[in-house]
């Protein structure tokens, strides 16, 4: 009586190596041991070292333009001094913003790049205390500013707060 024996090859991996295997990789039918094999093939296979990791496929080229954070000119990361990045000098305040009147706030705003907004500050009766409490949503909703001018104004307010904390709060 002839017996057909099936030999299964089991490859045991360290648990971490098993996690590294991607489900896209699979063993071929020959490697899975599902075929019937003769004893000589099994011995031959056992004498060869098993490779625990399959070779990853070549990376596929992406379609469409690729976006990178590097400049197109020299393929180098942008330097901190290049582009529109400007180093702003420290804001110097002659007096504490907490004591500013509506007129003081209006005069201060006129000396900045937010000068077109000075009239809104006067119309809304914003004094120094109110100025320090302004936030982006408040500036957009209550002052009716578009996002760009609102962000510029909030950046200016943050600079005022920083100068206030450094010179008057200590």
C-alpha positions in Angstrom: 0.0 0.0 0.0 1.4 3.3 -1.1 1.1 6.2 1.3 1.0 9.8 0.2 2.5 11.9 2.9 2.2 15.7 3.1 5.0 17.5 4.7 4.4 21.0 6.2 7.1 23.5 6.7 6.6 25.7 9.6 8.6 28.9 10.0 8.5 30.3 13.4 9.3 33.9 13.8 10.0 36.0 16.8 6.7 37.8 17.8 8.1 41.2 16.8 9.2 39.9 13.4 5.7 38.6 12.8 4.3 42.1 13.4 6.7 43.5 10.8 5.4 41.3 8.1 2.9 43.1 5.9 -0.2 41.3 4.8 0.7 42.1 1.2 3.5 39.6 1.4 2.6 36.0 1.3 4.5 32.8 0.8 4.2 31.2 -2.6 2.5 27.8 -2.9 5.8 26.1 -3.1 7.0 27.7 0.2 3.7 27.0 2.0 4.4 23.2 1.9 0.9 22.5 0.5 2.3 20.5 -2.4 3.3 16.9 -2.0 7.0 16.6 -1.7 9.4 13.7 -1.7 11.7 13.1 1.4 14.7 14.2 -0.5 13.2 17.6 -1.2 12.3 18.1 2.4 15.8 17.3 3.6 17.2 19.6 0.9 14.9 22.4 2.1 15.8 21.9 5.8 19.5 22.2 5.1 19.0 25.7 3.6 18.7 28.6 6.0 15.2 30.1 6.0 14.9 33.8 5.4 12.5 35.2 8.0 11.6 38.3 6.0 10.4 38.5 2.4 12.0 41.0 0.1 9.8 44.2 -0.1 8.6 45.2 -3.5 10.1 48.1 -5.4 8.4 51.4 -4.4 5.9 52.5 -7.0 6.2 55.9 -8.5 3.5 58.3 -7.3 1.2 59.9 -9.8 0.9 63.7 -10.0 3.2 66.3 -8.5 5.1 65.5 -5.3 5.0 68.1 -2.6 8.1 68.6 -0.5 9.2 71.1 2.0 12.4 71.8 0.1 12.9 74.6 -2.3 12.9 73.6 -6.0 16.1 75.6 -6.8 18.7 73.6 -4.9 16.7 70.8 -3.1 17.8 72.1 0.3 15.7 72.9 3.3 14.8 76.6 3.4 17.0 78.6 5.7 15.4 80.6 8.5 16.4 83.9 6.8 15.0 83.0 3.3 11.6 83.7 2.0 9.1 86.0 3.6 10.2 85.1 7.1 11.1 88.4 8.8 12.6 88.8 12.3 10.6 91.4 14.1 12.3 93.5 16.6 11.0 93.6 20.1 8.0 95.8 20.7 8.8 98.7 23.1 5.9 100.0 25.1 6.2 103.4 26.8 3.4 102.6 29.2 1.3 99.6 30.4 -1.4 98.7 27.9 -3.7 98.1 30.9 -3.8 101.9 31.4 -4.4 102.8 27.7 -7.5 104.8 26.8 -9.5 104.3 23.6 -7.5 107.2 22.1 -4.2 105.6 23.2 -5.1 102.3 21.5 -6.2 104.1 18.4 -2.9 106.0 18.2 -0.9 102.9 18.8 -2.7 100.9 16.1 -2.0 103.8 13.6 1.7 103.3 14.1 1.6 99.6 13.0 0.8 97.7 9.9 -2.7 97.3 11.2 -3.3 101.1 10.8 -6.4 100.7 8.5 -8.1 99.1 11.5 -7.7 102.1 13.9 -11.1 103.4 13.1 -12.7 100.1 14.1 -11.0 100.2 17.4 -12.4 103.7 18.0 -15.9 102.8 16.9 -15.9 99.7 19.0 -14.5 101.7 22.0 -11.6 99.3 22.6 -9.3 100.4 25.4 -6.0 98.8 26.5 -7.7 96.2 28.8 -10.1 95.2 26.0 -7.3 95.0 23.5 -5.4 92.5 25.6 -8.5 90.3 25.8 -9.2 90.1 22.1 -9.0 86.7 20.4 -9.1 85.6 16.8 -12.8 84.5 16.9 -13.8 87.8 18.6 -11.8 89.9 16.1 -13.4 88.0 13.2 -17.0 88.0 14.5 -17.3 91.3 16.4 -15.0 93.5 14.4 -16.1 91.9 11.0 -12.5 91.3 9.9 -11.5 88.8 7.2 -9.1 86.0 8.3 -5.9 87.7 7.0 -6.2 91.0 8.7 -7.6 89.2 11.8 -4.5 87.0 12.1 -2.2 90.0 11.6 -4.0 91.9 14.4 -3.9 88.9 16.7 -0.2 88.6 16.1 0.3 92.2 17.0 -1.8 91.7 20.2 0.4 88.7 21.1 3.5 90.9 20.7 1.9 93.6 22.9 1.1 90.9 25.5 4.7 89.7 25.4 6.1 93.2 25.8 3.7 93.8 28.6 4.6 90.7 30.5 8.4 91.3 30.1 8.3 95.0 31.2 5.3 95.6 33.3 4.0 92.4 34.9 7.2 91.6 36.9 
